[in-house]
Amino acid sequence: MFNNFDLSCFIAYFVVVVVIGILSSRSQRKTVGGYFRGGNRLPFYAIGFSIVAAGISSEQFVGEVGYAYKLGMPVANWEWSVFPALTILLWIFIPLYFRNKITTMPEYLEKRFGGRVRTLYACLLIASYVLVNFAVVFYTGGFALEIMWGFPKLAAVWVLALVTGLYTVYGGLTAVAWTSSFQCILLMAGGIYVFIAGMAMIGWDFQAILGTGTQAHLITPADHEVPWTALAVMMLTVHLWYYANNQYINQRCLAARSEWHAKMGILVAVGLQILLPMATTFPGMVYRVINPDLPHSDQAYPMIVGTVVPTGLRGLVAAAIVGAIMSTIAGLVNSTSTLVTLDIIQRWKGKNWPEEKLVRIGRWSGAIALLIGAMIAPLVMKWENLFRYAQDIWCPLAAPVVIVFLAAALWKNAGERGAYICIWFSILTIPFVIMKTILADYGIVFLPENLANPLVLTGAITLISIALMWIFSSDRMLSSCLLFSAAVVIPILIIAAISPATVAVMVLIVMILLIIGLGLTRRDPSEYMWDMSMLSSDGVGCWYANLWLWWGLSALIMASIYLYFW
């Protein structure tokens, strides 16, 4: 697929990224504030590009494109349906984090619920990064490079770990943000070019790539592999956790020059998300028209590159894929080192340690996380579709965490015991999902058919988490709480097993009512809680700096897309 010029472009990309990472972080890498928070100097455009680059990885360019090859338009929901989550991040969580000078997500939970909730959530995030994010990104990256270059996938994993670790471990968040901005431009340009070249090959027949039936629509029946019931749950649980309560994404916003820069950075990310399916979904749909008989859907992106991109440009497109991989790895390394250093080590025994020692601990913890992630990457081969692997674990994990953060921000009576129970509930979903998958390999299926879909299961977990947060935040005796919980959990599971549509509607109604209803009651300022004064959109005094203007325009575009492809 590649000639020597392609290889030269590919290698040059590695060199440029490493140079950007090292040079951009020279003045910020020696202090805790500089290494973990970028010295609070990031502008809005770097934040926006970096958020998108962090959210795109090989699981999109390999897994999501492959999923779109198989299913069509419904897969675009993974990009477009993030708008509600980014809206909640924009208007509720960013002002809350920023005005309370929050550095990590677990730190915010400590402010509301105490130290043990902070430690538990930090451990959950670290485990999810190492067991899910690192593994998926490394393995799918190796898979892509093996298909395109013939490079052994396991060797590719270690090359990616070494090169990314070189500048990320050295430079911290500043290096991550600026290299991710460069990588976002490259990966968006490369992905959209593949789409345009593919469309030119098939004569710009848009109806052909849409296909027929459910392949041509964003909203699908309840019995579809990506049913509307699952998408409804995903919008207000998985996406909300990923973008609003996840250190991996929010660390960029928390390093902004000001609250306005943080908010405008999110709006830049929203604009890029509108374009993103052109790079991560539509190429798979285009290649289905070119070659409808692909034996393995995860091969769709490497194959369309080899088919529609001329020799001489393939190196740049391959570099775009590697950019997606490296930006994600870099963000994970920095997030993991931040959580380990600030939420665990510093609180445990490093309160009086000098900054140089804490930064050194951060570098070592990031390097160790890289090593573990690379070592366990081959385990994700257990999943038929690599993109689905991440969904299987993330979806159930996300729901209890989202409820804890929403309760912390909006419900004054939320208690430490309720938050602690919900975080433990989230942690226990990880071994449950892994066990379910392993047993399924041996033909042992113990869940009803409807609950086998991870997003439908997440709907039930969301409702259960709301109940647990309410019950255990009260002053009831533990025995009474357990009885109440059983009385709520059993009916929810029965309803979910019988009618996923009912659960999805219940999740939509309850979550919207909770967010809007509790939000409207928050008129008076209260420590570490959201109030309506945080809806302010103060900028730099110009009409084009008005946050509500750009949010409203984005909302109009997203509504038009969903109406057209409904």
Secondary structure as the mmCIF struct_conf table of DSSP 4:
data_model
#
loop_
_struct_conf.conf_type_id
_struct_conf.id
_struct_conf.beg_label_comp_id
_struct_conf.beg_label_asym_id
_struct_conf.beg_label_seq_id
_struct_conf.end_label_comp_id
_struct_conf.end_label_asym_id
_struct_conf.end_label_seq_id
HELX_RH_AL_P HELX_RH_AL_P1 ASN A 4 SER A 24
TURN_TY1_P TURN_TY1_P1 SER A 25 GLN A 28
BEND BEND1 ARG A 29 THR A 31
HELX_RH_AL_P HELX_RH_AL_P2 VAL A 32 ARG A 37
HELX_RH_3T_P HELX_RH_3T_P1 GLY A 38 ASN A 40
STRN STRN1 LEU A 42 LEU A 42
HELX_RH_AL_P HELX_RH_AL_P3 PHE A 44 GLY A 55
HELX_RH_AL_P HELX_RH_AL_P4 SER A 58 SER A 58
HELX_RH_PI_P HELX_RH_PI_P1 GLU A 59 GLU A 64
HELX_RH_AL_P HELX_RH_AL_P5 VAL A 65 LEU A 71
HELX_RH_3T_P HELX_RH_3T_P2 MET A 73 ALA A 76
HELX_RH_AL_P HELX_RH_AL_P6 ASN A 77 TRP A 80
TURN_TY1_P TURN_TY1_P2 SER A 81 VAL A 82
HELX_RH_AL_P HELX_RH_AL_P7 PHE A 83 ILE A 88
HELX_RH_PI_P HELX_RH_PI_P2 LEU A 89 PHE A 93
HELX_RH_AL_P HELX_RH_AL_P8 ILE A 94 ARG A 99
TURN_TY1_P TURN_TY1_P3 ASN A 100 LYS A 101
BEND BEND2 THR A 104 THR A 104
HELX_RH_AL_P HELX_RH_AL_P9 MET A 105 PHE A 113
HELX_RH_AL_P HELX_RH_AL_P10 GLY A 115 SER A 128
HELX_RH_PI_P HELX_RH_PI_P3 TYR A 129 PHE A 134
HELX_RH_AL_P HELX_RH_AL_P11 ALA A 135 TRP A 149
HELX_RH_AL_P HELX_RH_AL_P12 LYS A 153 MET A 201
TURN_TY1_P TURN_TY1_P4 ILE A 202 GLY A 203
BEND BEND3 TRP A 204 TRP A 204
HELX_RH_AL_P HELX_RH_AL_P13 PHE A 206 LEU A 210
BEND BEND4 THR A 212 THR A 212
HELX_RH_3T_P HELX_RH_3T_P3 GLY A 213 ALA A 216
BEND BEND5 LEU A 218 ILE A 219
TURN_TY1_P TURN_TY1_P5 ALA A 222 ASP A 223
BEND BEND6 HIS A 224 VAL A 226
HELX_RH_AL_P HELX_RH_AL_P14 TRP A 228 LEU A 236
TURN_TY1_P TURN_TY1_P6 THR A 237 THR A 237
HELX_RH_AL_P HELX_RH_AL_P15 VAL A 238 ALA A 244
BEND BEND7 ASN A 245 ASN A 245
HELX_RH_AL_P HELX_RH_AL_P16 GLN A 247 CYS A 253
TURN_TY1_P TURN_TY1_P7 LEU A 254 ALA A 255
STRN STRN2 ALA A 256 ALA A 256
BEND BEND8 ARG A 257 SER A 258
HELX_RH_AL_P HELX_RH_AL_P17 GLU A 259 LEU A 275
TURN_TY1_P TURN_TY1_P8 LEU A 276 LEU A 276
HELX_RH_AL_P HELX_RH_AL_P18 PRO A 277 THR A 280
TURN_TY1_P TURN_TY1_P9 THR A 281 THR A 281
HELX_RH_AL_P HELX_RH_AL_P19 PHE A 282 ILE A 290
TURN_TY1_P TURN_TY1_P10 PRO A 292 ASP A 293
BEND BEND9 PRO A 295 HIS A 296
HELX_RH_3T_P HELX_RH_3T_P4 SER A 297 GLN A 299
HELX_RH_AL_P HELX_RH_AL_P20 ALA A 300 VAL A 308
BEND BEND10 VAL A 309 VAL A 309
HELX_LH_PP_P HELX_LH_PP_P1 PRO A 310 PRO A 310
TURN_TY1_P TURN_TY1_P11 THR A 311 LEU A 313
HELX_RH_AL_P HELX_RH_AL_P21 ARG A 314 THR A 338
HELX_RH_PI_P HELX_RH_PI_P4 LEU A 339 ILE A 345
HELX_RH_AL_P HELX_RH_AL_P22 GLN A 346 TRP A 348
TURN_TY1_P TURN_TY1_P12 LYS A 349 LYS A 349
TURN_TY1_P TURN_TY1_P13 LYS A 351 ASN A 352
HELX_RH_AL_P HELX_RH_AL_P23 GLU A 355 ILE A 376
HELX_RH_3T_P HELX_RH_3T_P5 ALA A 377 LYS A 382
BEND BEND11 TRP A 383 ASN A 385
HELX_RH_AL_P HELX_RH_AL_P24 LEU A 386 LEU A 410
TURN_TY1_P TURN_TY1_P14 LYS A 412 ASN A 413
HELX_RH_AL_P HELX_RH_AL_P25 GLU A 416 ASP A 441
TURN_TY1_P TURN_TY1_P15 TYR A 442 GLY A 443
BEND BEND12 LEU A 447 LEU A 447
TURN_TY1_P TURN_TY1_P16 GLU A 449 GLU A 449
HELX_RH_3T_P HELX_RH_3T_P6 ASN A 450 ALA A 452
BEND BEND13 ASN A 453 ASN A 453
HELX_RH_AL_P HELX_RH_AL_P26 PRO A 454 PHE A 472
TURN_TY1_P TURN_TY1_P17 SER A 473 SER A 473
BEND BEND14 SER A 474 ASP A 475
HELX_RH_AL_P HELX_RH_AL_P27 LEU A 478 ILE A 498
HELX_RH_AL_P HELX_RH_AL_P28 PRO A 500 THR A 521
BEND BEND15 ASP A 524 ASP A 524
TURN_TY1_P TURN_TY1_P18 GLU A 527 TYR A 528
BEND BEND16 MET A 529 MET A 529
HELX_RH_3T_P HELX_RH_3T_P7 MET A 532 LEU A 535
BEND BEND17 VAL A 540 CYS A 542
HELX_RH_3T_P HELX_RH_3T_P8 TRP A 543 ALA A 545
HELX_RH_AL_P HELX_RH_AL_P29 LEU A 547 TYR A 564
#
